[in-house]
Structures are given as structure tokens and as C-alpha cells.
Amino acid sequence: ISAKNGANTRYPTQNIHIIRCISASARHTEAVCRYMSNRSRPWIKNSSTAMTTNTAKSVKNSTLDALGAIAAGTATSTGKVITGYVKSLGGNPQSTVFGGGFKTNAPQAALANGTMGHALELDDYSRTIMSHPANPLTSAILALGEIKGTTGKDAILAWVMGWEVTAQTSKAVRHAILETGW
């Protein structure tokens, strides 16, 4: 794997596609974050009383399950390809790529870890929201948490908020997802 002028020469077409996807989705992600931030302020302010012990325990169990799926995915061909790809991109060494022996920036670490977590289809599934958010949530929260020095309580709160975003957005697309074969 080599790079010339910062470009990935092994996966050149993916670079362009990824950049376009990130640019287009960043506006939507920012809008969702703003909405959830405004909507959740009262809940976060009272989070010490709003979060039950059962909720925290459930998040911890789902996080451990996701970490197990990520660990298993490191040995797969998918895990090896995504690890090689992310490593070839370089990036500021801030967040760990599990099983890769290196750090990269948070988005790339989250991408690699989330992909490995899904590689063997061992990740969770919620019939209620028709999704399996534990791997992407865990991967993103750990990647950002490693940079920010996030507390366990804040990580659990972020996980719950991520689950809520997934639940609310899946309501809007549930039938479309089923109609397209997902």
C-alpha cells in the first residue's frame, strides 16, 4: 500500500466516494445532532435521576457484546481489509483500531471497529427499532471517548442518546427498509 500526495493508491475510487459521502452526510448529521442536543437538554440535566440502574447495566452488556463481536471480526478477511485500508489512510493517532496495533483519527477508528464488529454478523438486533446499533454506537463512542477522556457515565449517556436517535430515525424509514429487502 502506498500513498502519493496524500492519496490512497490502492483504493483510489473509494477515496472519492468516501469524501463525497462524508461531505453530503455531514450536513444531515449536524442537523440531527443539533436537534437531539436541543431536545435532550432537560433530560441530560437530570440524567443522574433519569438513568436507571437497569439502563446502565443493559448498555454495559451491549457494549461488552459489541466488543466481543469486534474482537472476533479482527481475524476475518473483512477485518483485515478494513484495517489495512484505514492504516493506509494514515490519520492523527488518537483512537485505537482494535487488533490493528495502531491508532488513527476517531472517524477512521470507528469505521474500522464498526466494520469488524459486523463482519461475522454476531452483532445485536433490536426487533423494536429493526436495527443493530450496538457496534456503531460502541465504536464511535469509544473512538471519541479515547480522545476526550470521557467518563463511563458520559459514555453510557451518549450510548443511550445514540440508541434513541437510531430508534427515532428507524421509525421514519421502517417500511422503506422492508420494501427494499433489508
C-alpha positions in Angstrom: 0.0 0.0 0.0 1.5 3.3 -1.0 0.3 6.9 -1.0 1.3 9.7 -3.3 0.5 13.3 -2.4 -1.8 12.1 0.4 -3.9 9.9 -2.0 -4.5 6.3 -1.3 -3.3 4.5 -4.5 -4.5 1.0 -3.5 -8.1 2.2 -3.1 -8.3 5.3 -5.3 -12.0 5.2 -6.2 -13.0 4.6 -2.6 -11.3 7.9 -1.6 -13.5 9.9 -3.9 -16.7 8.1 -2.9 -15.9 8.4 0.8 -15.2 12.1 0.6 -18.5 12.7 -1.3 -20.4 10.6 1.3 -18.8 12.4 4.2 -19.5 15.8 2.7 -23.1 15.1 1.9 -23.9 13.3 5.2 -22.1 15.8 7.4 -24.9 18.4 6.9 -27.6 15.8 7.9 -25.5 14.5 10.8 -25.0 18.1 12.1 -28.8 18.8 11.8 -29.6 15.6 13.7 -27.0 16.4 16.4 -28.4 19.9 16.8 -32.0 18.6 17.1 -31.1 15.9 19.6 -29.0 18.3 21.6 -31.8 20.8 21.9 -34.4 18.1 22.6 -32.3 16.3 25.2 -31.0 19.2 27.3 -33.7 18.8 30.0 -33.1 15.0 30.1 -29.3 15.4 30.3 -29.6 18.0 33.0 -31.4 15.4 35.1 -29.5 12.4 33.8 -28.4 11.3 37.2 -32.0 10.6 38.2 -33.3 9.8 34.7 -30.9 6.9 34.1 -31.9 3.7 35.8 -29.5 1.1 37.0 -31.1 -1.3 34.6 -30.5 1.0 31.7 -26.8 1.4 32.6 -26.5 -2.4 33.0 -28.1 -3.0 29.7 -25.7 -0.5 27.9 -22.7 -2.2 29.6 -23.9 -5.6 28.5 -24.5 -4.4 24.9 -21.1 -2.7 24.9 -19.4 -6.0 26.0 -21.3 -7.9 23.4 -20.2 -5.4 20.7 -16.5 -5.6 21.9 -16.7 -9.4 21.6 -18.1 -9.1 18.0 -15.3 -6.6 17.2 -12.6 -8.9 18.6 -14.0 -11.8 16.6 -14.1 -9.7 13.5 -10.4 -8.8 13.7 -9.5 -12.2 12.4 -11.8 -12.2 9.4 -10.8 -11.2 5.8 -13.2 -8.2 6.2 -11.4 -7.2 9.4 -8.0 -7.4 7.7 -9.1 -5.5 4.6 -10.7 -2.6 6.6 -7.7 -2.5 9.0 -5.3 -2.3 6.0 -7.4 0.3 4.3 -7.7 2.5 7.4 -4.0 2.1 8.1 -3.2 3.2 4.6 -5.1 6.4 5.0 -2.9 7.5 7.9 -4.5 10.0 10.2 -3.8 11.6 13.5 -3.1 8.7 16.0 -5.8 9.4 18.5 -8.1 6.4 18.6 -7.4 2.7 18.7 -8.1 0.3 15.9 -8.8 -3.0 17.8 -6.5 -5.8 16.7 -4.6 -3.5 14.3 -1.8 -2.4 16.6 -2.2 1.3 15.7 -4.2 4.4 16.3 -5.8 6.7 13.8 -8.3 9.6 13.8 -11.6 8.9 15.5 -13.8 8.6 12.4 -11.5 6.0 10.8 -11.1 4.0 14.0 -14.9 4.0 14.4 -15.2 2.8 10.8 -12.7 0.0 11.2 -14.0 -1.2 14.6 -17.7 -1.0 13.5 -16.9 -2.9 10.3 -15.1 -5.6 12.2 -17.9 -5.8 14.7 -20.3 -6.6 11.9 -18.0 -8.9 9.9 -19.4 -12.1 11.3 -23.0 -10.9 11.8 -22.6 -11.5 15.6 -23.9 -8.1 16.4 -27.1 -7.3 18.2 -30.5 -6.8 16.6 -33.5 -5.0 18.0 -36.9 -6.0 16.6 -38.3 -2.8 18.1 -36.2 -0.5 16.0 -35.3 -3.0 13.3 -31.6 -2.2 13.6 -28.4 -3.4 15.2 -26.8 -0.2 16.6 -24.5 -1.6 19.3 -21.4 -1.9 17.1 -21.6 1.6 15.5 -22.5 3.2 18.8 -19.8 1.4 20.7 -17.2 2.1 18.0 -18.0 5.8 17.7 -18.3 6.4 21.5 -15.0 4.6 22.3 -13.2 6.4 19.5 -14.3 9.8 20.6 -14.1 8.9 24.3 -10.5 8.0 23.9 -9.7 11.5 22.6 -11.9 13.4 25.0 -11.2 11.3 28.1 -14.9 10.6 28.5 -16.2 9.2 31.8 -18.1 5.9 31.9 -21.3 7.8 32.9 -21.0 10.1 29.9 -20.2 7.2 27.6 -23.4 5.4 28.8 -25.4 8.6 28.3 -24.0 9.0 24.8 -24.9 5.4 24.0 -28.5 5.9 25.2 -28.8 9.0 23.1 -27.4 7.2 20.1 -29.9 4.4 20.6 -32.7 7.0 20.8 -31.6 8.6 17.5 -31.5 5.2 15.9 -35.0 4.4 17.2 -36.5 7.6 16.1 -34.9 7.6 12.6 -35.8 4.0 12.1 -39.5 4.8 12.7 -39.3 7.1 9.7 -37.7 4.6 7.3 -39.0 1.2 8.6 -41.3 0.4 5.7 -38.9 1.6 3.1 -36.2 -0.6 4.5 -38.5 -3.6 4.4 -39.6 -2.9 0.9 -36.0 -2.8 -0.3 -35.2 -6.2 1.2 -33.4 -5.3 4.4 
